[in-house]
């Protein structure tokens, strides 16, 4: 657990690979990825007709998440199509949010006294990178489905072809401006999605550090409820990030299909 004196937003640069600095948030992100890959391979290798307890636990989690997707999309076929992307976001962010709570992880330090691991989502670089991937997905998939329909939802030049009299001009201009507003809305989504994740994780770390630093005897007992709350917040934020990505994706796909 970080003390108030040690808490800072910027990650520590551990070493450089050529001109690229490698920070402790990067090492944490790589460690989370490797752990998830090993875990997935282990579960797959040991999966069988008679499931183990671990297999039952994993399948229950997948079924629960899948049921939420079906509930939102209203179609199991659509849910299965987008499940790999959305579930990958969820499970990666979930583990990343809780990574430094693993015992002894934050006790690993370099010779310079820098912590080798730091919560990766508590630095803005990872949330914005994940948001860029999500942004590309929820725009690229509907664009591939119908490029002209997709662009037509934002650049509504077709409204001017339906003008029959001077009375139709204000409505045509309004529809055109609404398309421009949709472009601005897409940019706002790209900002709000990572900022929500980053802000909640940093706020949790700050609260725990502040409470821990108030008095010596509070360092081990008082922060416990806040740590539990931080764990629940990490779970909720992973779920929110994944479902918002799904919502934006399904909305753009639906707009393309219903475009006239």
N, C-alpha and C positions, 0 to 999 in steps of 0.2 A: 504494500500500500504506500502511495506517495505521501510524503509530508507536505505541509503547506509551503515550506521553504523550497522544496525541490520541484514543486509543481510549475510547469510552464507549458505554453501552447506549442511552441516550436519544438520539433523533434531534435534529438542529438545526432550529429553526423558521426558515424562510427568509423568509416573509412571511405576511400574514393576508388571507384573503378574507372580509370581514365578521368574524364571530366565530370563523371556522374557521381554525386555524393550518395552514399548509402546510409540511410538514417535508421533509427531503431523502430520506426513505424513500418519501414519497408521490410526489415527482417521479420517483424511480427506478421505482416501480410503474407510473406513467403512461407513462414512456419505454419500459419493457419491453412494455407493452400495444400501444403505437403501433408499435414495431419488429416485433412478431409479426404485427400486422394488415397492415403494409406487406409483410412477407415472404410472408405467405399470399396476398395479392393478386398479388404478383409471380410466385409459383410458379403460381398458377391461370392468370394471363394468358398465361404462356409454356409452359403444358402442351400437349403435342401427341401425336400418334400415335407419332412418332419422339421418344422422350424425350431431354432434355438430361441432362448429368451431374448437375445440381442436382435435376432431376425424379426421376432414378433414386435419388439419395441420399434424398430425401424419401419416396419410395414404399417404399424398403427399410426406413426407420425406422418408417413406419406399419404395414407388413406384420409387422415384428418385434413391435411393440407389440400388434397385433391378434392375433397367434398366442398371446401370453401371456394375453390376455383369453379366447380360446377355450379355452385349456388350463384356466383357472380355472373358467370358467362351464360348460364342457362343451357349449356350443352356439354356433354362429356367429351364429345369429339373435339370441340374447341379447347376444352380444358387440357386434354392430353397433348394438344399441339403446343400449347404455351407453357406447360408444366415444367419442362427441363430448365428453361430460362428463369422463370419466376422462383422456382424452388432453389435454384443455385444462388440467386440473390439472397433469399431468405436464410439458407443454412450458412452461407459464408459470412454474412453480416452478423448473424446470431453468435457464431463462434468467435468472430473477431471482437465483438463487443465484450465478451466474457473472457478473452484470452489471458489477460494479465491477472485474472482471479485464480488461475490454475496455480496450485502450491509451488513455490520456489521459482516461478518464472521471472518475477521481478528481482530476485536475488542474484541473477546472472549479470555480472558487470564486466566491463573491460578493464584493462590496466590503468586507464585514465579515470576510472571511477564512474563511467557512464553506464546507465542501464542498457542492456542489449535488446530488451523488448519494451515496447510501449503500445498501449491500446491503439491499433491502427486506425480505427474510425474516429479517434479523438483528435486527429489531425486532418485538416480540410482536404488534403490532397487525395486521400482514398475515397471519401464520399463523393467528391466531384468526379473522380475517375469512374466510379460505379454509376453515377448519374449520367455521365456522357455515354456509357455503354447502353444504359436504359433509354436515353434520349434517341440514340441511333436506332435501337430496336423498335420503339413505338412509332418512329417515323419511316424507317426503311422498309419494314414489313408491309404496311399498307401502300407505300410507294411502289414496291415491286408488284403488288396485286393489281394496281391500276394507277399508273403514273399520272395520267392527265386528270383523272377523277380526284386523286389526292391533292395535286396542286390546285385544282379548281375549288377545293374547299377553303383555300387561303387567298388565292388571287382570283377573285370572282369577276372576271371580265365578261362572262356570259350574261350577267345581269343587264348589261347595257344593250345587248341584242334584243332584249324583251321590251325595250322602251317603245311604246306606241304613241305616246303623247307627252306633252310637257309635264303632266301630272305624275307620270311614272318616274321622272328624273329623281326627285327626292328619295323615293324608295330604293331606286337602283344605287344611288350614292350611299344610302344607309347600309344596304347589303354589302357593297364593296368595302366600306369602312369596317364592318363586322368581320370580314375576312382578314383585314389588316390587324384588327384586335386579336384574332385567333393566332396570328404569327407572334404577337407580343406575349400572348398567353403561353405559347410553347416555350418562349425564352424564360418566362417567369417560373414555369415548372422546372426548368433546368437549374434554376437558382434555388427554389424553395425545397426541392427534394433532398439535395445533399446538406443544405443548411439546417434542416430539421434534424437530420441524423447527427450531424456534427455538434449542433448546439445542445442537444439532450445529453450526449455522451460527455461533453466537456463540463456541462452543468453538474452532472452526477459526480465527476471526479473532484470538481471544486468544492462541492458541499461536503463530501467525505473528508477532503483535506482540511477544510476550515474547521469542521467539528473535531477532527483528530488533533488539531493544533491548539485548541482552546485551553485545555488543561492536561496535565500529564496523565491523570487517572482516567481520562475519557478516551485515550487513544485506542484501547482494546475493546471497550464495551459499548460506548455510546454510538460509534459509527456502524455497528452491526445492523441495526434496522435500516440505515441509509444504504449499506452495501446490498441488503436484500432488495430494497427499492430500486437500486441501480441495476441489479440483475433483471428484475421484472421490466424495467424501462428498456434495457437492451433487447429483451425478447419482443416487447411491443414495437420498438423502433425497427427491428428487422422485419416484423410482420407488416408494419405500415409501409415501409419502403417497397417491399415486394408487391403488396396489393395495390399501391398507388401506381407502380409501374404497369401492373396488369390493367388497371382501370384506364390509364392513358392509352395503352396499346389497344384495348378492346374498343374504346371510344373512337379512335382514329380508324380502326378496321371497320367499325359499324358505319361511320360517316362515309367511307369509301363505298361500302355495299349499298347504302341508301341514297347515294348521290344521284341527283337527277338534273 
